[in-house]
């Protein structure tokens, strides 16, 4: 099982969602971290979705996803076998 991390910085749109894999039930361990305008997403078809806490706070938003710090994000990047930024 390959550990893949997607970092999404784009605001919700058909284009931003189309950049993510269609099959969230694949054999890979997929995590998604929403940063910058990506924290505006409210629903994504993945079991492990997180937001960057500083970006949620700076935009005065609430999110249905758990928040992570910059330190957590850095750890997730180093633990992943593949990182994709969209």
C-alpha positions as CSV (number, residue, x, y, z in Angstrom):
1,X,0.0,0.0,0.0
2,X,1.5,3.3,-1.1
3,X,1.0,6.3,1.2
4,X,-0.1,9.4,-0.8
5,X,-0.6,12.9,0.4
6,X,-2.5,15.5,-1.6
7,X,-2.1,19.2,-0.6
8,X,-5.0,21.2,-2.0
9,X,-4.7,25.0,-2.2
10,X,-7.4,25.8,-4.7
11,X,-10.9,27.0,-3.7
12,X,-13.7,24.5,-4.3
13,X,-14.6,24.1,-8.0
14,X,-15.1,21.3,-10.5
15,X,-11.5,21.8,-11.6
16,X,-10.0,21.5,-8.2
17,X,-11.9,18.3,-7.4
18,X,-11.1,16.8,-10.8
19,X,-7.4,17.0,-10.0
20,X,-7.9,14.5,-7.2
21,X,-8.1,10.8,-7.9
22,X,-11.6,9.5,-8.7
23,X,-11.3,6.3,-6.7
24,X,-11.0,7.2,-3.0
25,X,-11.4,3.5,-2.2
26,X,-8.2,2.4,-3.9
27,X,-5.6,0.2,-2.3
28,X,-3.4,3.3,-1.5
29,X,-3.4,5.1,1.8
30,X,-4.6,8.6,0.7
31,X,-4.7,11.7,2.9
32,X,-5.7,15.2,1.8
33,X,-4.6,18.4,3.5
34,X,-6.5,21.6,2.6
35,X,-4.4,24.8,2.7
36,X,-4.9,28.4,1.6
37,X,-8.2,28.7,-0.3
38,X,-8.6,25.0,-0.2
39,X,-9.8,25.2,3.4
40,X,-13.2,26.4,1.9
41,X,-14.0,22.8,0.8
42,X,-16.8,21.4,2.8
43,X,-17.0,17.8,1.4
44,X,-14.5,15.6,-0.2
45,X,-14.8,11.8,-0.9
46,X,-11.8,10.8,1.2
47,X,-11.7,9.3,4.7
48,X,-8.6,11.3,5.8
49,X,-9.1,15.0,5.1
50,X,-7.5,17.7,7.2
51,X,-7.2,21.5,7.1
52,X,-4.3,23.7,8.0
53,X,-5.4,25.4,11.2
54,X,-3.7,28.8,10.5
55,X,-5.5,29.0,7.1
56,X,-8.9,28.3,8.7
57,X,-8.3,30.8,11.4
58,X,-7.0,33.5,9.0
59,X,-10.1,33.2,6.9
60,X,-12.4,33.1,9.9
61,X,-14.0,29.9,8.7
62,X,-15.2,26.7,10.4
63,X,-14.5,23.4,8.8
64,X,-16.0,19.9,9.1
65,X,-12.5,18.5,8.9
66,X,-9.9,18.2,11.7
67,X,-7.1,20.8,11.7
68,X,-3.4,20.2,11.7
69,X,-0.5,22.5,12.4
70,X,2.4,23.4,10.1
71,X,4.5,20.9,12.2
72,X,1.9,18.2,11.5
73,X,1.9,19.0,7.8
74,X,5.6,18.8,7.6
75,X,5.6,15.4,9.4
76,X,2.9,14.2,6.9
77,X,5.0,15.3,3.9
78,X,8.0,13.4,5.1
79,X,6.0,10.2,6.0
80,X,4.3,10.1,2.6
81,X,5.8,8.2,-0.3
82,X,4.2,10.5,-2.8
83,X,3.1,14.2,-2.4
84,X,1.0,16.0,-4.9
85,X,0.1,19.7,-4.7
86,X,-3.0,20.7,-6.5
